[in-house]
Every structure is written in structure tokens, then in C-alpha cells.
Amino acid sequence: MLLTFFCFSSKELMWIASVCYMMVKPEAFLVAVMMGALLHLILLGFNATSIHCLCDVSGGSKSIFAKKKNSTALLLIASQKALPVLVAVVDQLGGTFGEPGLLIIPCVAAHLNQIIMDSFLITFWNKKDQSLANT
């Protein structure tokens, strides 16, 4: 093992040290993913209230927002933050908070988390609609 260590040049050892240093800590990753989920829940609540207000202002039951399919689609689309926006923000940070490639990992995980949360939400709404239709 020691013999292998001495076979590396100083440049290669610096590269190995930097790769080991750039590892993502699991605690920080989990906190970032949980913050992404919390942000999504906050946006769902805010957008649901905003859509209800838009519906009241733009004609009540005759509004385009009064249709359940339209309001559901708007709610989900407005509450999800797009992955390209996250990548653009990380790129503009210019490595201020760490290696940009590693900063994108929690962004991707948070985006996938939003998609999974919304799929459960849609399944719940569909089951609720089916049970109301059966009664």
C-alpha cells in the first residue's frame, strides 16, 4: 500500500486529495433535500391560495380557474421549480458555496422529490374523485 502511495506524483496526490475533499456530506445532502420538499409544500399552499383568489377576481364559478382540471394543472406547474433554473443559479454562484458539480446533486434530488410528491398528491386526488363519483 505504501509503495503504491509513493508511485503517485505530487500533482496526482493533490488531485486525489481534492476529490476526497469534494465529497458531499450525507447530512448536508439530506438537509438540502428536506428544504426542497419544504419549499415545495410552501409553494403548494401559497399557489392554492393564489388560484382561489384569481378565481374569485376573474369571474367566480365562470372563471377558467374554477375548472378543477385547470386549477390542478396550474397549481402543480406553478409549485415546481424547474431543474434548469436551479442549474443556472448554481452556475451564477461561480463556486462561492463549493464545487458547482456537487452543488447540483441536491438540486436534482430536490427536483425528483417534487415529482414524487406530486405523483402521490395526484393519486390521492384521483382516488378522492373516484370515491365521490361512486357515492
N, C-alpha and C positions, 0 to 999 in steps of 0.2 A: 504494500500500500504506500509506504513512504517512497519507494523507488518510483512509483507512478507519479507521485506528487512532484518529485524533482525533475521529471521529464517535461513539465509544462514551462513555457516561457513566462516571464513576468506579465506580458500583455494578456496571455491566456488566463493566468491566475486572476488578474484584475477583472476580466470578463466573467469568470466563474463566480467571483465574489459579488459582482454587480447583479448577476442573475439570481443568486441566493438572496440578496438583499431586496430584490424587487418582488418577492413572493407576496401574495395577498393574504393577510391575516384572516382566518375564518370568522373571528368576532366582528371585525370591521365589515366583512362581506355580508354577514347576517344582519348587522345593523343597517347597512345600505339597502338591502332587500326589504327589510321591515319598514324602513322610512318610505320606500317606494310604494309599498302596499298602503301605508297610512295616507300618503299623499293622494293615492287613487280613491280611497274611501272619502276623503275630504272633498275631492273634486266631484265625486258622485253626488254627495249631499248638496254641495253648492249648485251644481248644474241642475239637479232635480228641482230645487227651489227656483232657480232662474227660468227654467222651462215653464214651471207653473205660473210665474209672473208674466212671462211672454204670452202665454195662452190667455190670461186674463186681459192683458192690454190689447191683444190683437184680435179680439172678437169672441172671446169666451168659448162656447161649445162649437162655434162655427170656424174657429181658428184651425190652421193647418197643424198646429202643435197639439190640438185636442185629440187628434187621432193617436191611438196607443202605439201603433207601429212607428209613426213619425217621431213621437216623443221618446220612445225607447231607443231608436237608432241615434237620434241627436244626443241623448244622454250618454250612451256608450262611446260615441265618437268624440264628443267634447271632453270626456273624462280621461281618455287615454292620451298619454304623452308619447309622441312618435319617437322611435329609436333614432332616426336621422337627426332630429333636433338635439337629442342628448349627445350624440357623437359630435355634432357641430359645436356644442357648448364646451365639451371636453377639449376639442381641438383648439378653441379660442383661449383656453386657460394656459396653453403653452407649457405644460409640465409644472405649473405652480404647485399643485397639490400632489404631485407624483408622476409616475410614468403614464403617459396618455393611454397606452395599450392596456395597462392594468386598470385604469380608471373606467374603461368602457365595460369591463366584465360585470360589475354590479349594475350598470345601466341595462345591459342585455338581460340580466336576471330579473331586474325590476319590470322590464317590459314583458317578459314571459309571464311573470307573476300577475300582471294586469290582465293579460289574455286569459289565463287560467281562472282568475277571479270572475271575470265577466262571463266565461262559459258556464260556471256554476250559477251565476246570477240569472242568466238566460234560461237555464234548465229549470231553476226554481220558478221563474215567471211562467214558463210554458206549462209546468205541472199545475200551477195555481189556476191558469186559464182553462186547462182541461177539466179540473175539478169543478170550476164554476159553470162550465158548459154542460157538464153531466148532471148538475142539480137543477 
